[in-house]
Structures are given as C-alpha cells and as structure tokens.
Amino acid sequence: MAKHKGKKKRTKEQLQIKEMFLEYDKTRDPQLREVLIEKHLYIAEILAKKYVNKGIEYDDLFQVASIGLILAIDRYDVSKGFEFSSFATPTIVGEIKKYFRDKGWVIRVPRRIQEVSKKVNNAKTYLSQNLQRSPTVSDIAEYLNTTEEEVLEALEASRVYAPQSLDSTFDSQNDDREVNLRDLVGEEDEYFNQVEIRDFFARAMTKLTDMEKKILIDRYFDKKTQVSIAKELNISQMTVSRIEKKIIEKFKVEMDETMS
C-alpha cells in the first residue's frame, strides 16, 4: 500500500514538473526557472561527484555542473517526449569535460593500467613484425605471460581514457564495414540545420533498455572498460561488446526515423 502511494506521489510530481516546463517554455519566467533549477540540482550534484579526485575540487565541479543544468533547462523541449534527466545528463557532462579541457586538466589513468598498456603496445609492435600479421589477444597474453582479460583491459584503456571522438568506429552488424558516430550524425551543415544533436541523443536514449542505458553511460560518460562493466553486471566481455553494437544499431534506426 505504501509502495503504491509512493509511486502515485512520484507520478504526480512528474506531471507537476512537466507543467512547469510547459509554462516556462511559454513565459520564460525567471522565478519559475529558479524553481526548476532547485528541483533538479540533484542531477548536477550526482554528476559532479563522478569527477571528484581528478585534480579539481568538488565545489568547482558542482558549479560547472550547475551551469550545464541551467543550459539544459533553457534548451529543454518537453513536447519532444523524453525525460528531462535523459536530456540534461549529456549537457552537464559536456560542460564538465569542457571545463577539464579549458583548464588543461586531464583525467589521470591509473598507474597499473598505464604500465600494462605500455607493455601491451610494445608487444603488439614486436609481434606484428615477427608474425607478419596483427597479433590476437591470445598471442599478446602468451608473450607477456599474463591473462587475456588483462590484455583486453589494457587495449580498452586507450579508448577509455581518451575523449570519445565522432570518428570512433564500431563494427556494423548489418554489413562488413565499420561505422562511426560521424556516420550516424552526419558531416554536412544541412544535417545540423535539421537536427539538434543533443535532442537526438536524448531521444535515442529513451529507446534503450535499462541495461543498454547503463552500458552506454558507463562506456561513454563514466569511461569504463568493457571488462569492468562485464564484471559489474556479471556477464561476459563479449556480451557487453554485442550490447554496445546493438546500441549503435538503435541509434542508426533513430537517425533514419529522424531524417525521414
């Protein structure tokens, strides 16, 4: 009974917030804006905490995250049908990462990962020359006398601790070529006139399952390796890889629908 009441209360609050956004979209009332900011500051707080212990104080990160929140509130279009939190998260994280870049800070790679990655890269170069082909994970693990899991984690590290680019590539399930995010969002100015990128990503997020959302956020916002996500979810690294490819396919479908 109490659980039912709690759910009903949350639904009522969500409807009230939706009405506030609709009203704010019409009036741009600064007082209503302050109320919306206050009600959603928890999002900025959660995201700011994810980036502590990386060279910048929490208070500074929270201030930057709050700016991102305000930008999200001003840009949010409730009529498009996706939740505000889904829309706001990429905007806030983007502001935090921009702050790191502008200040010249970098997210430090754990020393263990640095050391293993260096060994793996050296092994790849050596084995490629000697084998006259690209070495497999098994080849590298045998050469370094380590586990394949450690090698996979090291290989992922170069992607995990570097900003994800629009040129990041993914295997396509439908054909033999690789696709990248630039393929999905387009290169021409004409496309950018038709679709606002943030809206597209927020809308596409609503098409994902809870597990797909978690993997997407873990991989591209929290910068986790496939191996660490697999451990956390108690599934195989290959399963995480397949789900990641499925997410890209869903984004492609959403793009096709947007452009049609």
Secondary structure as the mmCIF struct_conf table of DSSP 4:
data_model
#
loop_
_struct_conf.conf_type_id
_struct_conf.id
_struct_conf.beg_label_comp_id
_struct_conf.beg_label_asym_id
_struct_conf.beg_label_seq_id
_struct_conf.end_label_comp_id
_struct_conf.end_label_asym_id
_struct_conf.end_label_seq_id
HELX_RH_AL_P HELX_RH_AL_P1 ALA A 2 THR A 27
HELX_RH_AL_P HELX_RH_AL_P2 PRO A 30 LYS A 49
TURN_TY1_P TURN_TY1_P1 LYS A 50 ASN A 53
BEND BEND1 LYS A 54 ILE A 56
HELX_RH_AL_P HELX_RH_AL_P3 TYR A 58 ARG A 75
HELX_RH_3T_P HELX_RH_3T_P1 VAL A 78 LYS A 80
HELX_RH_AL_P HELX_RH_AL_P4 PHE A 84 ASP A 102
TURN_TY1_P TURN_TY1_P2 LYS A 103 GLY A 104
HELX_LH_PP_P HELX_LH_PP_P1 ILE A 107 PRO A 110
HELX_RH_AL_P HELX_RH_AL_P5 ARG A 111 LEU A 131
BEND BEND2 GLN A 132 ARG A 133
HELX_LH_PP_P HELX_LH_PP_P2 SER A 134 THR A 136
HELX_RH_AL_P HELX_RH_AL_P6 VAL A 137 LEU A 144
TURN_TY1_P TURN_TY1_P3 ASN A 145 ASN A 145
BEND BEND3 THR A 146 THR A 146
HELX_RH_AL_P HELX_RH_AL_P7 GLU A 148 VAL A 160
TURN_TY1_P TURN_TY1_P4 TYR A 161 TYR A 161
BEND BEND4 ALA A 162 ALA A 162
HELX_LH_PP_P HELX_LH_PP_P3 PRO A 163 SER A 165
TURN_TY1_P TURN_TY1_P5 LEU A 166 ASP A 167
STRN STRN1 THR A 169 ASP A 171
BEND BEND5 GLN A 173 ARG A 177
STRN STRN2 GLU A 178 ASN A 180
HELX_RH_AL_P HELX_RH_AL_P8 LEU A 181 VAL A 185
BEND BEND6 GLU A 187 GLU A 188
HELX_RH_AL_P HELX_RH_AL_P9 ASP A 189 GLN A 194
HELX_RH_AL_P HELX_RH_AL_P10 ILE A 197 MET A 205
TURN_TY1_P TURN_TY1_P6 THR A 206 LYS A 207
BEND BEND7 LEU A 208 LEU A 208
HELX_RH_AL_P HELX_RH_AL_P11 ASP A 210 TYR A 220
TURN_TY1_P TURN_TY1_P7 PHE A 221 PHE A 221
BEND BEND8 ASP A 222 ASP A 222
HELX_RH_AL_P HELX_RH_AL_P12 GLN A 226 LEU A 233
TURN_TY1_P TURN_TY1_P8 ASN A 234 ASN A 234
BEND BEND9 ILE A 235 ILE A 235
HELX_RH_AL_P HELX_RH_AL_P13 GLN A 237 MET A 259
#
